[in-house]
Amino acid sequence: MGRVAAPYAVRGWVKIQAYTEYLDSLLDYPVWQIGKDNVWRSHAVEEARVHGATLIAKLADIDDRTAAESIKGLEVAVGRDELPPAGPDEYYWDDLIGLDVVNTHDESLGQVSGLLESGAHDLLKVSGEHERLIPFVAAIVLEVDLAARRIRVDWEKEYG
């Protein structure tokens, strides 16, 4: 949901670059997971607020600038069970990563390896024979079947 961008001041505060749709969404969660890969640690949020285009936060057990510097660059997450359920035709990006992508001819285009935000719409990053960026819009994404782990798209194999 974000990353620790930098220490802020000298008393253990950190700047958070949020990846959420709304900058203040992370403020709804009293405990954040800070880490990377398979190494995560829970930190209670003692205080946090919007500060310009970022958040600043004081986390439990991060009491000085040195401690704040030690977590710089780490990811910020919350427990999946704490997130609200996705609405109809809404998906958490994490649920889409790894899904097979096929076109209307049942040709495999690869698997979703990531998503990107662009100004107009999100893009599926699909890795297969080569990498493709496919707009995640209703006119192109015809079906997302989480149970079958498949996304059906109106996208020809020879498209970029």
N, C-alpha and C positions, 0 to 999 in steps of 0.2 A: 504494500500500500504506500510505500515511500522508501526513502533512504536518509540516513544521517549525513547531511551535507557538510557540516562543520561545527566546531565548538562555537558557543556564543557567550562572550564575556568570560569571567573567571570562576564562577561558582557552580560549574557543572552543567550549565544549560547547553542545549544543542539546537542547531538549525536543522529542520526537517524539510526535505523536498518531497511533497506529497504527490503520489501518482493517482489520487482519487479524483473523481469527477468534480467534486466540490472541495475546495482547499480545506475547509474546516471539518470534513467528514471524520478524520482521525480523532478529533476531539471528543467524539461520542464513546470512545473506548477507554476504560480506566487502566487497562494493562496492555502494553505493547510487547511483542516479541522482537528482539533485536538480534540479528545474526546474519548468517550466510550459509548456504549449502545445508549441511545437516547439524550445524552447531548454532543453537538458538538459546537465548536466555530471556526470561520474563522480567519486565521492569514495570512497576506501577508508575503511572504518570502522576506526579505530585502537582504540577502546574503546567499548563500549555495554553498557547493563544496564537492567533494569526498575527504575523509580523511581515507586512508587505506582501510579497509573493511566496512566502514560506511560512512555516510554523516555527515557533520556538517552544522548547519543552524542557522541563526539569524532571528528570527521571530518578526514581529511587536508586540508591547505590552509585549514582554518578554525582560525586560531590565536589569535584574541582576540574579545572581545565585539562589537566593531564588525563583524568578518567574520560572526559568528553572527547579528547583527541583519540583515545584508544578505540572508540566505537565509530569514528569517522569512516564513511564509506559503507557501513553495514546496512542491511535492509531492515525495514520496519514492517511488521506484519501483525495481524491479530488472528486469534483462533477462528478457524472456519465456522465453528458452531456459534460464534458470536455475530456473524454476518446475517443480515436479513435475507430471506429467500429471494431469489431473482424473480422478477415479474414475468408475465407472459412475453415470450419472444425476447427476453433479456437473458444474458449469460455472463457469468464471471469469466474473465479471460482465462483464468487457470483451468476452467472446465473444458475450454476449447483446445488447449495445447495438447498435442498428441493424437488428435482425431484425424482419421483418414479423410482426404478430400477427393471426391469423385465428381466427374462432370455428368451431363445429361446422357452421355453415351456409355456410362459406367466405366470410363477410363480413369485410372488412378492418376492424380496430379501430385500426390505425395501426402505428407502429414503436416499439420499446423505446428510450426516450431516457435511461433511467437505472434504477437500482434503489435501494430504500430498505430499511433495516433497521427493523423494528418489533419490539415485544416478543415477539410470537407467531411471526412468520414474515417472510420477505422479501417485498417488494412490487415488481412490475414497474411502472415508470412508462411508460405508453404514450401517445405523442402522436399525435393524428390530428385528427378533427373537433373533439374536445376532449380534454383530458387525463384519462386513467383510471389508477387504481391497482388492479392486479389481483394478488391473493395468489399468490405463487409456491409453490403446494402441489400435490401429486400429484392431488388431487380436481379441481382446476381446470386445471392445466397438463397437458394430455394428451400432448403431443409437443413435443420440441425437436429440430428438424432443422437442425443447423449447416450441413450441406452445401447445403441448399435455402434457408438463411437465413430460416427460418420457425418460429414457435411457434404451435401449435394449442391453443386454450383452450376450456373449457366456460364461456362468458361471453356473455351476450346483448348485442347492440349498444346496447340502451336502458339497460343498467346503467351506473352512474356510473363 
